[in-house]
């Protein structure tokens, strides 16, 4: 037997014994918990009058319950490890030592008892960087005690499934290209793959980066940037458990389907799942009460595809720009005089003159946002009254005073204030209708949200300590200004300028430092692992992208068909699709517009049962044939992709074809209309 196989046999026995011991411990503690509960109900009437015994009993019970919850988590991790306990090993001899040590690396740490030297090291542990960052020869890693140096004598890679060794080999390189092709060239799934077994050296540097506050990653399609960002989160959680937990992290992702696609990664890596939502959904929730509904980014894309007139296009772009932000700041300076009508306030024995209120408003509380500033003046008035009267006001009395101060605002309706701004800048105003009938066009959603955050207090989200922004190229200057105000935390920002859904590529790295300052570290990921060489070459020509390296995995040539009707298009798709037992797990038919996707879905659904439709309201990605628009497919990948071209050119044709092409793992078909 080989060393890897011998160790697999040994570690499997150790894990199984550990599971048995832990199971016995869990049962023992469960008996203690049951005994404590019985004791409490039998004796609680006789416990001391001050409750000390009751308190002690409850604390002891809580300690035991917490211990068992932790044991259950550990048991679950150990059971998962039985399937594939480790995937790599490093034989390393420290400087000054004669005997080499072998370190095995897996998804998580494993030691029979807490505090013992691990038999398997977590892929995020400092020592594991030897496996990812070095070939044979001199190497070092940063341990808590300092830099430890030595020599790597050998490195091995393993694939274990169901507790059985599939292969093992010694390699000078971190990941042998043949193995990488085998791993990354497997059929697509409805979930993103974790990459701990195939992390490349440049990816590892990003994952383990804890020095830079804001990491902006420009990555080619298929470069693994989303996987790297998720593995970076797992790494940060592992190394900063005192200050960071899953509830402190937020991912801004394109849509609910993409959120579902990546949701399993962190649990696979031994961490709890984290909050995910789209920025559009976040904005909609923040604007509740101001409007009944808001358009989202997909409404705007459909408008662009249909063709916006030059005036509308210019207005939309201006409202998302740096110039718009400057215009709002100028408007806010003048707004102070327009927004408030100062008057005397009297309540029983206490009176404040308008001049004194004005002085408080402009000087004492000048740092508070405008629409929250009068609340501070009001609270000062109430505090003064309560001090004089030596009593607290009841809710009804405080309400009377609040109303007196609230009436000094000419309006507190952000929608109305926004219309003032539009009028001053010579732009069409929004219809004068009550909040329950207002539906905001996408071009107005973030301008009004920006006004809210500039005029109202309480916007900063200090509970979020790390923010991940995916598809960074699709966020406007204004949206980044809002995010900078909202989240004063570390960030991982990632995207691909070539996938900008607009008439031209947007390189946000050109203006991010202006918004976030010098805290932005730019990183380029220029090697793609997703597509076959044939598909990658085809996609590169569409976008005119240069300087991208590709894993040389070969497959079928890209096929192009021309059809005269939708019926012929459907036939072409069905004669080429190979799903399930035939060969592949997933296929996609991608269209330009929602209307085209809906029509093709209905036509295909009549012929096959395994056809599914994804739109903005969908929340899951399933095996079979998916029909959707190109913009809903961003971030996803499929074994086969059929690009169903529309019957006319439009401003987003290049982006449409490039994004569609880069979704394909193995086969790509382009179907045009004659």
C-alpha positions as CSV (number, residue, x, y, z in Angstrom):
1,X,0.0,0.0,0.0
2,X,1.1,3.6,-0.6
3,X,1.5,6.1,2.2
4,X,-1.7,8.0,1.3
5,X,-3.8,4.8,1.3
6,X,-2.2,3.7,4.6
7,X,-3.0,7.1,6.2
8,X,-6.5,7.1,4.8
9,X,-7.2,3.7,6.5
10,X,-5.7,5.0,9.8
11,X,-7.5,8.4,9.7
12,X,-10.8,6.8,8.8
13,X,-10.5,4.5,11.9
14,X,-9.6,7.6,14.1
15,X,-12.6,9.6,12.8
16,X,-15.0,6.7,13.3
17,X,-13.7,6.2,16.9
18,X,-14.0,9.9,17.5
19,X,-17.6,9.8,16.3
20,X,-18.4,7.0,18.6
21,X,-16.7,8.7,21.6
22,X,-18.5,12.0,20.8
23,X,-21.8,10.2,20.4
24,X,-21.4,8.7,23.9
25,X,-20.5,12.1,25.3
26,X,-23.6,13.7,23.7
27,X,-25.8,11.0,25.3
28,X,-24.2,11.5,28.7
29,X,-24.7,15.2,28.6
30,X,-28.2,14.7,27.4
31,X,-28.9,12.6,30.5
32,X,-27.4,15.4,32.7
33,X,-29.7,17.9,31.0
34,X,-32.7,15.7,31.6
35,X,-31.7,15.3,35.2
36,X,-31.3,19.0,35.7
37,X,-34.8,19.6,34.3
38,X,-36.3,17.0,36.5
39,X,-34.5,18.5,39.6
40,X,-35.8,21.9,38.7
41,X,-39.4,21.0,38.4
42,X,-39.3,18.9,41.5
43,X,-37.7,21.6,43.7
44,X,-38.3,25.0,42.2
45,X,-41.0,25.9,44.8
46,X,-38.4,25.3,47.6
47,X,-35.5,27.3,46.0
48,X,-34.2,30.3,48.0
49,X,-36.3,33.4,48.0
50,X,-33.7,35.5,46.2
51,X,-33.4,33.1,43.3
52,X,-29.7,32.4,43.5
53,X,-30.2,28.6,43.3
54,X,-32.7,29.0,40.5
55,X,-30.1,31.2,38.6
56,X,-27.3,28.8,39.2
57,X,-29.4,25.9,38.0
58,X,-30.4,27.7,34.8
59,X,-26.7,28.7,34.1
60,X,-25.6,25.1,34.6
61,X,-28.3,23.9,32.3
62,X,-27.4,26.5,29.6
63,X,-23.7,25.5,29.8
64,X,-24.6,21.9,29.2
65,X,-27.0,22.7,26.3
66,X,-24.3,24.9,24.7
67,X,-21.7,22.1,25.1
68,X,-24.0,19.6,23.4
69,X,-24.8,22.0,20.5
70,X,-21.1,22.4,19.9
71,X,-20.6,18.6,20.1
72,X,-23.4,18.1,17.5
73,X,-21.7,20.5,15.2
74,X,-18.4,18.7,15.7
75,X,-20.1,15.4,15.1
76,X,-21.6,16.7,11.8
77,X,-18.1,17.9,10.6
78,X,-16.5,14.6,11.4
79,X,-19.2,12.6,9.5
80,X,-18.6,14.9,6.5
81,X,-14.9,14.2,6.7
82,X,-15.4,10.5,6.4
83,X,-16.3,11.0,2.7
84,X,-13.0,12.8,1.9
85,X,-10.8,13.4,5.0
86,X,-7.9,15.0,3.1
87,X,-6.8,16.1,-0.4
88,X,-3.1,17.0,0.0
89,X,0.0,16.4,2.0
90,X,3.4,18.1,2.5
91,X,6.6,16.4,3.7
92,X,8.5,19.2,5.4
93,X,11.7,19.4,7.4
94,X,12.2,22.5,9.6
95,X,15.6,24.2,9.6
96,X,17.7,22.8,12.4
97,X,15.7,19.5,12.5
98,X,16.7,16.2,11.0
99,X,13.4,14.4,10.9
100,X,10.8,15.5,8.3
101,X,7.1,15.8,9.3
102,X,4.2,15.0,7.0
103,X,1.2,17.4,7.2
104,X,-2.1,16.3,5.7
105,X,-4.6,19.0,4.6
106,X,-8.3,18.8,4.3
107,X,-11.5,20.8,4.6
108,X,-11.2,21.1,8.4
109,X,-9.0,20.4,11.3
110,X,-9.2,16.9,12.9
111,X,-7.7,15.9,16.2
112,X,-9.0,13.2,18.6
113,X,-9.1,15.6,21.5
114,X,-9.2,19.4,21.7
115,X,-5.7,20.9,22.2
116,X,-3.9,17.9,20.6
117,X,-1.8,18.3,17.4
118,X,-4.1,17.9,14.4
119,X,-3.9,14.7,12.4
120,X,-5.4,16.8,9.5
121,X,-5.0,20.5,9.1
122,X,-7.6,22.9,7.9
123,X,-6.9,24.3,4.5
124,X,-7.0,27.8,6.0
125,X,-4.3,27.0,8.7
126,X,-1.0,28.8,8.3
127,X,0.9,25.6,7.6
128,X,-1.4,24.8,4.7
129,X,0.1,27.7,2.7
130,X,3.1,25.3,2.1
131,X,0.8,23.2,-0.1
132,X,-0.7,26.1,-2.0
133,X,2.3,28.5,-2.4
134,X,5.4,26.3,-2.9
135,X,6.9,23.5,-5.0
136,X,9.6,21.2,-3.7
137,X,12.6,23.1,-2.2
138,X,12.9,26.0,0.2
139,X,9.6,27.2,1.8
140,X,8.3,29.1,4.8
141,X,5.0,29.9,6.5
142,X,3.9,32.5,9.0
143,X,3.0,30.9,12.3
144,X,1.8,32.6,15.5
145,X,5.4,32.2,16.8
146,X,6.8,33.9,13.7
147,X,8.2,32.8,10.3
148,X,9.1,29.1,10.2
149,X,11.4,28.0,7.4
150,X,12.6,24.7,6.0
151,X,12.4,22.5,3.0
152,X,9.6,20.7,1.2
153,X,10.8,17.2,0.4
154,X,7.6,16.1,-1.4
155,X,4.0,17.1,-2.1
156,X,1.2,14.7,-2.8
157,X,-2.3,15.3,-4.1
158,X,-5.3,12.9,-3.5
159,X,-8.8,12.4,-4.6
160,X,-11.0,10.5,-2.1
161,X,-14.7,9.9,-2.6
162,X,-16.9,7.8,-0.3
163,X,-13.9,7.1,1.9
164,X,-12.1,5.4,-1.1
165,X,-8.9,6.6,-2.7
166,X,-9.6,7.5,-6.4
167,X,-6.1,8.6,-7.2
168,X,-2.9,9.9,-5.5
169,X,0.3,11.3,-7.1
170,X,3.4,13.2,-6.2
171,X,3.7,16.6,-8.0
172,X,6.3,19.3,-8.1
173,X,3.6,21.8,-9.2
174,X,0.7,22.8,-6.9
175,X,-1.9,21.5,-9.2
176,X,-1.0,19.4,-12.2
177,X,-2.8,20.8,-15.3
178,X,-4.1,17.3,-16.2
179,X,-5.7,17.0,-12.8
180,X,-7.0,20.5,-13.0
181,X,-8.6,19.8,-16.4
182,X,-10.2,16.7,-14.9
183,X,-11.6,18.6,-11.9
184,X,-12.8,21.7,-13.7
185,X,-13.9,19.9,-16.8
186,X,-16.5,17.8,-15.0
187,X,-20.2,18.3,-15.8
188,X,-21.8,21.4,-14.5
189,X,-24.0,21.2,-11.4
190,X,-26.7,23.4,-10.0
191,X,-24.3,24.6,-7.3
192,X,-21.0,26.3,-7.6
193,X,-18.0,24.0,-6.8
194,X,-15.8,24.7,-3.9
195,X,-12.1,24.9,-5.0
196,X,-10.1,23.9,-2.0
197,X,-8.5,21.0,-3.9
198,X,-7.6,23.2,-6.9
199,X,-6.7,26.6,-5.4
200,X,-4.0,28.2,-7.5
201,X,-1.1,30.2,-6.1
202,X,-2.5,33.6,-7.3
203,X,-5.9,32.7,-5.9
204,X,-4.4,31.7,-2.6
205,X,-2.8,35.1,-2.2
206,X,-6.2,36.7,-2.5
207,X,-7.9,34.3,-0.2
208,X,-5.3,34.8,2.6
209,X,-5.1,38.6,2.2
210,X,-6.0,40.2,5.6
211,X,-4.0,43.4,5.2
212,X,-5.9,45.3,2.6
213,X,-9.3,46.9,3.7
214,X,-10.8,46.9,0.2
215,X,-9.8,44.3,-2.4
216,X,-11.1,45.0,-5.9
217,X,-10.7,42.0,-8.1
218,X,-11.0,42.4,-11.9
219,X,-11.3,38.8,-13.1
220,X,-11.9,37.3,-16.6
221,X,-15.1,35.2,-17.1
222,X,-14.4,31.8,-15.6
223,X,-11.4,32.9,-13.6
224,X,-13.0,31.7,-10.3
225,X,-13.4,35.2,-8.8
226,X,-16.7,34.4,-7.1
227,X,-15.3,31.1,-5.6
228,X,-12.2,33.0,-4.5
229,X,-14.3,35.7,-2.8
230,X,-16.4,33.0,-0.9
231,X,-13.3,31.1,0.1
232,X,-11.8,34.4,1.3
233,X,-14.9,34.9,3.6
234,X,-14.3,31.4,5.0
235,X,-10.7,32.2,5.6
236,X,-11.5,35.6,7.4
237,X,-14.1,33.8,9.6
238,X,-11.6,31.1,10.5
239,X,-8.9,33.7,11.5
240,X,-11.0,36.3,13.2
241,X,-13.6,34.4,15.2
242,X,-13.5,36.9,18.1
243,X,-14.6,39.9,16.0
244,X,-16.3,38.3,13.0
245,X,-19.2,35.9,12.5
246,X,-21.6,35.0,9.7
247,X,-24.1,37.7,10.7
248,X,-21.4,40.4,10.2
249,X,-21.0,39.6,6.5
250,X,-23.3,40.6,3.6
251,X,-23.0,39.6,-0.1
252,X,-24.6,41.8,-2.7
253,X,-25.3,39.4,-5.5
254,X,-27.1,39.9,-8.8
255,X,-30.3,37.9,-8.0
256,X,-31.9,35.2,-5.9
257,X,-31.0,32.4,-8.4
258,X,-27.3,33.3,-8.1
259,X,-27.7,33.5,-4.3
260,X,-29.1,29.9,-4.3
261,X,-26.3,28.8,-6.7
262,X,-23.5,29.8,-4.2
263,X,-25.4,29.3,-0.9
264,X,-23.8,25.8,-0.1
265,X,-20.2,26.9,-0.4
266,X,-19.7,28.2,3.1
267,X,-21.4,25.3,4.8
268,X,-19.2,22.9,2.8
269,X,-16.2,24.8,4.1
270,X,-17.4,24.4,7.7
271,X,-19.0,27.9,8.2
272,X,-22.5,29.1,8.7
273,X,-24.3,30.7,5.7
274,X,-24.4,34.4,5.4
275,X,-26.8,37.1,4.3
276,X,-27.3,37.7,0.6
277,X,-29.4,40.1,-1.3
278,X,-29.4,42.3,-4.4
279,X,-28.7,46.0,-4.1
280,X,-32.1,46.6,-5.8
281,X,-33.9,44.7,-3.1
282,X,-32.0,46.5,-0.4
283,X,-33.0,49.9,-2.0
284,X,-36.7,48.8,-2.3
285,X,-36.8,48.0,1.4
286,X,-35.1,51.3,2.3
287,X,-37.7,53.3,0.3
288,X,-40.8,51.7,1.8
289,X,-43.1,54.5,2.8
290,X,-41.7,56.8,0.2
291,X,-43.0,54.8,-2.8
292,X,-45.2,51.7,-3.2
293,X,-42.8,50.0,-5.6
294,X,-39.5,50.5,-7.5
295,X,-38.3,49.3,-10.8
296,X,-35.1,47.2,-10.7
297,X,-32.0,46.9,-12.9
298,X,-33.7,44.4,-15.1
299,X,-36.5,46.8,-16.0
300,X,-33.8,49.3,-17.1
301,X,-31.9,46.7,-19.2
302,X,-35.1,45.8,-21.0
303,X,-35.7,49.6,-21.7
304,X,-32.1,49.8,-23.1
305,X,-32.6,46.8,-25.3
306,X,-35.9,48.2,-26.6
307,X,-34.1,51.4,-27.4
308,X,-34.2,54.6,-25.3
309,X,-34.4,58.0,-26.9
310,X,-31.3,60.1,-26.6
311,X,-32.9,62.5,-24.0
312,X,-33.9,59.6,-21.7
313,X,-30.5,57.9,-22.0
314,X,-28.7,61.1,-21.2
315,X,-31.0,61.8,-18.2
316,X,-30.5,58.2,-16.8
317,X,-26.7,58.4,-17.1
318,X,-26.5,61.8,-15.4
319,X,-28.6,60.7,-12.5
320,X,-26.0,57.9,-11.7
321,X,-22.9,60.1,-12.2
322,X,-20.4,62.0,-10.2
323,X,-21.9,65.2,-11.7
324,X,-25.2,64.2,-10.1
325,X,-23.6,63.8,-6.7
326,X,-22.0,67.2,-6.9
327,X,-25.4,68.7,-8.0
328,X,-27.2,67.2,-5.0
329,X,-24.5,68.5,-2.6
330,X,-25.0,72.0,-4.0
331,X,-28.8,71.6,-3.7
332,X,-28.5,70.5,0.0
333,X,-26.6,73.7,0.9
334,X,-29.5,75.8,-0.3
335,X,-32.2,73.4,1.0
336,X,-31.7,74.4,4.7
337,X,-33.3,77.8,4.2
338,X,-36.1,76.4,2.1
339,X,-37.0,73.4,4.2
340,X,-37.7,74.9,7.6
341,X,-40.1,77.6,8.8
342,X,-38.9,78.5,12.3
343,X,-41.5,79.6,14.9
344,X,-41.8,80.0,18.6
345,X,-42.6,76.9,20.6
346,X,-44.4,77.0,23.9
347,X,-45.5,74.1,26.2
348,X,-47.0,75.0,29.5
349,X,-44.3,76.9,31.4
350,X,-41.4,76.5,28.9
351,X,-41.0,78.6,25.7
352,X,-38.4,78.7,23.1
353,X,-38.2,81.6,20.6
354,X,-37.8,81.0,16.9
355,X,-34.4,82.7,17.0
356,X,-33.1,80.3,19.7
357,X,-34.5,77.3,17.8
358,X,-32.8,78.6,14.7
359,X,-29.5,78.9,16.6
360,X,-29.7,75.3,17.8
361,X,-30.6,74.1,14.3
362,X,-27.8,75.8,12.5
363,X,-25.0,75.6,15.1
364,X,-25.5,73.3,18.1
365,X,-26.8,70.4,16.0
366,X,-25.2,71.3,12.6
367,X,-23.6,67.9,12.3
368,X,-26.9,66.0,12.3
369,X,-28.6,65.4,8.9
370,X,-31.2,68.0,8.0
371,X,-34.4,65.9,8.3
372,X,-33.2,64.5,11.7
373,X,-31.9,67.8,13.1
374,X,-35.2,69.1,14.4
375,X,-35.7,65.8,16.3
376,X,-32.5,66.7,18.2
377,X,-33.8,70.3,18.9
378,X,-37.1,68.7,20.1
379,X,-35.3,66.2,22.4
380,X,-33.3,69.1,23.9
381,X,-36.5,71.0,24.6
382,X,-38.1,67.9,26.2
383,X,-35.0,67.3,28.4
384,X,-35.1,70.9,29.5
385,X,-38.8,70.7,30.4
386,X,-38.4,67.4,32.3
387,X,-35.5,68.9,34.3
388,X,-37.5,72.0,35.2
389,X,-40.5,69.9,36.2
390,X,-38.6,67.1,37.7
391,X,-40.7,64.5,36.0
392,X,-40.7,62.5,32.8
393,X,-43.3,63.4,30.2
394,X,-45.9,60.7,29.3
395,X,-46.1,59.5,25.7
396,X,-49.1,61.7,25.0
397,X,-47.4,64.9,26.3
398,X,-44.2,64.1,24.3
399,X,-46.4,63.5,21.2
400,X,-47.8,67.1,21.5
401,X,-44.3,68.6,21.6
402,X,-43.1,66.4,18.7
403,X,-45.9,67.6,16.5
404,X,-45.0,71.3,17.2
405,X,-41.5,70.8,16.1
406,X,-42.4,68.5,13.1
407,X,-44.6,71.2,11.7
408,X,-41.7,73.5,11.2
409,X,-40.6,71.4,8.3
410,X,-42.3,72.6,5.1
411,X,-42.2,68.9,4.1
412,X,-40.5,65.7,5.2
413,X,-41.5,63.8,2.0
414,X,-38.2,62.9,0.2
415,X,-40.2,62.4,-3.0
416,X,-41.4,66.0,-2.9
417,X,-37.9,67.2,-2.0
418,X,-36.5,65.2,-5.0
419,X,-39.0,67.0,-7.2
420,X,-37.6,70.3,-6.0
421,X,-34.2,69.2,-7.0
422,X,-35.4,68.0,-10.5
423,X,-37.1,71.4,-11.1
424,X,-34.0,73.3,-10.1
425,X,-32.0,71.3,-12.7
426,X,-34.5,71.6,-15.5
427,X,-35.6,67.9,-15.5
428,X,-39.1,66.4,-15.7
429,X,-40.6,66.0,-12.2
430,X,-42.3,62.9,-10.9
431,X,-46.1,62.8,-10.8
432,X,-47.7,64.4,-7.8
433,X,-49.5,61.4,-6.3
434,X,-49.8,59.8,-2.8
435,X,-47.1,57.3,-1.6
436,X,-49.3,54.3,-2.0
437,X,-49.6,55.0,-5.8
438,X,-46.0,55.8,-6.5
439,X,-43.8,53.5,-8.6
440,X,-40.3,54.7,-9.0
441,X,-38.5,54.3,-12.3
442,X,-35.1,52.8,-11.9
443,X,-33.3,56.0,-12.9
444,X,-34.9,57.7,-9.7
445,X,-34.4,54.8,-7.2
446,X,-30.8,55.5,-6.1
447,X,-31.0,59.3,-6.5
448,X,-33.9,59.3,-3.9
449,X,-32.0,56.8,-1.8
450,X,-28.9,59.0,-1.8
451,X,-31.1,62.0,-0.7
452,X,-32.5,59.8,2.2
453,X,-29.0,59.0,3.4
454,X,-27.9,62.6,3.2
455,X,-31.0,64.0,4.9
456,X,-31.8,61.4,7.5
457,X,-29.8,59.9,10.4
458,X,-29.2,56.2,11.1
459,X,-28.1,55.1,7.7
460,X,-24.7,53.6,8.6
461,X,-24.7,49.7,9.0
462,X,-22.0,49.1,11.6
463,X,-23.3,45.5,12.1
464,X,-21.8,44.6,8.7
465,X,-18.1,44.2,9.1
466,X,-17.3,42.7,5.7
467,X,-19.2,43.4,2.4
468,X,-18.9,41.4,-0.8
469,X,-20.0,43.1,-4.0
470,X,-20.3,40.8,-7.0
471,X,-20.6,42.0,-10.7
472,X,-18.9,45.3,-9.7
473,X,-18.9,46.6,-13.3
474,X,-22.7,46.9,-13.2
475,X,-22.8,49.4,-10.3
476,X,-22.8,53.1,-11.0
477,X,-20.7,55.9,-9.5
478,X,-23.7,56.9,-7.4
479,X,-24.3,53.4,-6.1
480,X,-20.7,53.1,-4.9
481,X,-21.0,56.5,-3.2
482,X,-24.1,55.1,-1.4
483,X,-22.3,51.9,-0.5
484,X,-19.3,53.9,0.9
485,X,-21.6,55.9,3.2
486,X,-23.6,52.8,4.3
487,X,-20.8,50.3,5.0
488,X,-17.6,51.7,6.6
489,X,-16.1,48.2,6.7
490,X,-13.7,46.0,4.8
491,X,-14.9,44.8,1.3
492,X,-14.2,42.3,-1.4
493,X,-15.3,43.8,-4.7
494,X,-15.2,41.7,-7.9
495,X,-16.3,41.6,-11.5
496,X,-15.4,41.6,-15.1
497,X,-15.4,44.8,-17.1
498,X,-16.0,42.8,-20.3
499,X,-19.4,41.7,-18.9
500,X,-20.7,45.2,-18.3
501,X,-24.4,45.3,-19.3
502,X,-24.3,48.6,-21.1
503,X,-23.4,50.1,-24.4
504,X,-19.7,50.2,-23.5
505,X,-17.4,48.5,-20.9
506,X,-17.2,50.2,-17.5
507,X,-13.9,50.0,-15.6
508,X,-15.0,50.9,-12.0
509,X,-11.4,50.6,-10.9
510,X,-10.9,54.0,-12.6
511,X,-13.1,55.7,-10.0
512,X,-13.2,53.5,-6.9
513,X,-10.1,55.1,-5.3
514,X,-11.8,58.5,-5.7
515,X,-14.7,57.2,-3.6
516,X,-12.9,54.9,-1.1
517,X,-9.6,56.6,-1.0
518,X,-6.2,54.8,-1.1
519,X,-7.6,51.8,0.7
520,X,-8.4,50.0,-2.6
521,X,-6.0,47.2,-3.6
522,X,-6.5,46.3,-7.3
523,X,-5.9,42.7,-8.4
524,X,-6.2,41.2,-11.8
525,X,-7.2,37.5,-12.4
526,X,-6.3,36.8,-16.0
527,X,-6.5,33.1,-16.3
528,X,-9.9,31.4,-17.1
529,X,-10.7,27.9,-16.1
530,X,-14.3,27.5,-17.3
531,X,-14.6,27.1,-21.0
532,X,-13.0,24.8,-23.5
533,X,-10.2,26.4,-25.6
534,X,-12.6,26.5,-28.6
535,X,-15.3,28.4,-26.7
536,X,-12.8,30.7,-25.0
537,X,-11.3,31.7,-28.3
538,X,-14.8,32.3,-29.8
539,X,-15.9,34.5,-26.8
540,X,-12.6,36.4,-26.8
541,X,-13.1,37.5,-30.4
542,X,-16.7,38.7,-29.6
543,X,-15.5,41.0,-26.8
544,X,-12.0,41.9,-28.2
545,X,-10.5,40.7,-24.8
546,X,-6.8,40.2,-24.8
547,X,-4.2,39.1,-22.3
548,X,-6.3,36.2,-20.9
549,X,-4.7,32.8,-20.3
550,X,-6.8,29.7,-20.7
551,X,-6.6,26.2,-19.4
552,X,-6.0,24.2,-22.6
553,X,-9.0,21.8,-22.3
554,X,-10.3,21.0,-25.8
555,X,-13.8,20.1,-26.9
556,X,-16.2,20.6,-29.8
557,X,-16.0,23.5,-32.2
558,X,-18.7,26.2,-31.7
559,X,-21.6,25.6,-34.0
560,X,-23.6,28.3,-35.8
561,X,-27.1,27.7,-37.2
562,X,-29.4,30.1,-39.1
563,X,-33.2,29.5,-38.7
564,X,-36.2,31.0,-40.4
565,X,-38.7,30.6,-37.5
566,X,-39.0,29.9,-33.8
567,X,-40.2,26.3,-34.7
568,X,-36.9,25.7,-36.6
569,X,-34.9,27.2,-33.6
570,X,-36.7,24.8,-31.2
571,X,-35.9,21.8,-33.5
572,X,-32.2,22.8,-33.7
573,X,-32.0,23.0,-29.9
574,X,-33.7,19.7,-29.3
575,X,-31.6,17.8,-31.8
576,X,-28.4,18.9,-30.2
577,X,-29.2,18.9,-26.5
578,X,-27.9,15.9,-24.5
579,X,-29.1,15.8,-20.9
580,X,-29.3,13.3,-18.1
581,X,-28.3,9.7,-19.0
582,X,-27.4,10.9,-22.5
583,X,-24.4,12.9,-21.2
584,X,-24.8,16.2,-19.4
585,X,-26.5,17.6,-16.3
586,X,-27.4,21.2,-17.4
587,X,-28.2,23.1,-20.6
588,X,-29.3,26.7,-21.2
589,X,-31.2,28.5,-23.9
590,X,-30.3,32.2,-23.5
591,X,-32.1,35.0,-25.1
592,X,-31.9,38.8,-25.3
593,X,-35.3,39.7,-23.8
594,X,-37.8,38.5,-21.3
595,X,-40.4,38.2,-24.1
596,X,-38.2,36.0,-26.2
597,X,-37.3,33.8,-23.2
598,X,-40.9,33.3,-22.3
599,X,-42.0,32.3,-25.8
600,X,-39.1,29.8,-26.2
601,X,-39.8,28.3,-22.8
602,X,-43.4,27.6,-23.7
603,X,-42.4,26.1,-27.0
604,X,-39.7,23.9,-25.5
605,X,-41.9,22.9,-22.5
606,X,-44.3,21.3,-24.9
607,X,-41.6,18.9,-26.1
608,X,-39.7,18.1,-22.9
609,X,-40.5,17.9,-19.2
610,X,-37.1,18.9,-17.9
611,X,-37.4,22.6,-19.1
612,X,-37.3,25.4,-16.5
613,X,-37.7,29.1,-16.7
614,X,-35.7,31.7,-14.7
615,X,-36.9,35.3,-14.4
616,X,-36.4,38.0,-11.7
617,X,-38.8,36.2,-9.3
618,X,-37.1,32.8,-9.5
619,X,-35.1,31.6,-6.5
620,X,-33.6,28.3,-7.6
621,X,-31.4,26.8,-10.3
622,X,-32.3,23.2,-11.3
623,X,-30.8,20.4,-13.4
624,X,-32.2,20.1,-16.9
625,X,-32.7,22.8,-19.5
626,X,-32.9,26.3,-18.3
627,X,-34.5,29.1,-20.4
628,X,-33.7,32.6,-19.4
629,X,-32.2,36.0,-20.5
630,X,-28.5,36.6,-20.8
631,X,-28.6,39.0,-17.9
632,X,-30.2,36.6,-15.5
633,X,-27.6,33.9,-16.4
634,X,-24.6,36.0,-15.3
635,X,-22.5,34.1,-12.8
636,X,-24.0,30.8,-13.7
637,X,-22.5,28.0,-15.9
638,X,-24.0,25.2,-18.0
639,X,-22.6,22.2,-19.8
640,X,-24.3,23.3,-23.1
641,X,-25.4,26.8,-24.1
642,X,-27.7,27.7,-27.0
643,X,-27.6,31.4,-27.9
644,X,-31.0,32.2,-29.3
645,X,-30.4,35.4,-31.2
646,X,-33.3,37.9,-31.7
647,X,-34.6,39.2,-35.0
648,X,-32.8,42.6,-34.9
649,X,-29.7,44.4,-33.7
650,X,-29.7,46.3,-30.4
651,X,-27.2,48.4,-28.3
652,X,-26.3,45.4,-26.1
653,X,-25.6,42.8,-28.9
654,X,-21.9,42.4,-28.1
655,X,-22.5,42.0,-24.3
656,X,-25.3,39.6,-25.0
657,X,-23.2,37.3,-27.1
658,X,-20.1,37.5,-24.9
659,X,-22.0,36.8,-21.7
660,X,-23.9,33.9,-23.3
661,X,-20.7,32.3,-24.7
662,X,-18.8,32.5,-21.5
663,X,-21.6,30.5,-19.6
664,X,-20.7,27.3,-21.6
665,X,-18.5,24.7,-20.1
666,X,-18.4,22.1,-23.0
667,X,-20.6,23.0,-25.9
668,X,-21.8,26.2,-27.5
669,X,-24.4,26.7,-30.2
670,X,-25.3,30.1,-31.7
671,X,-28.7,30.2,-33.5
672,X,-29.4,33.2,-35.7
673,X,-32.6,34.3,-37.4
674,X,-32.6,34.8,-41.1
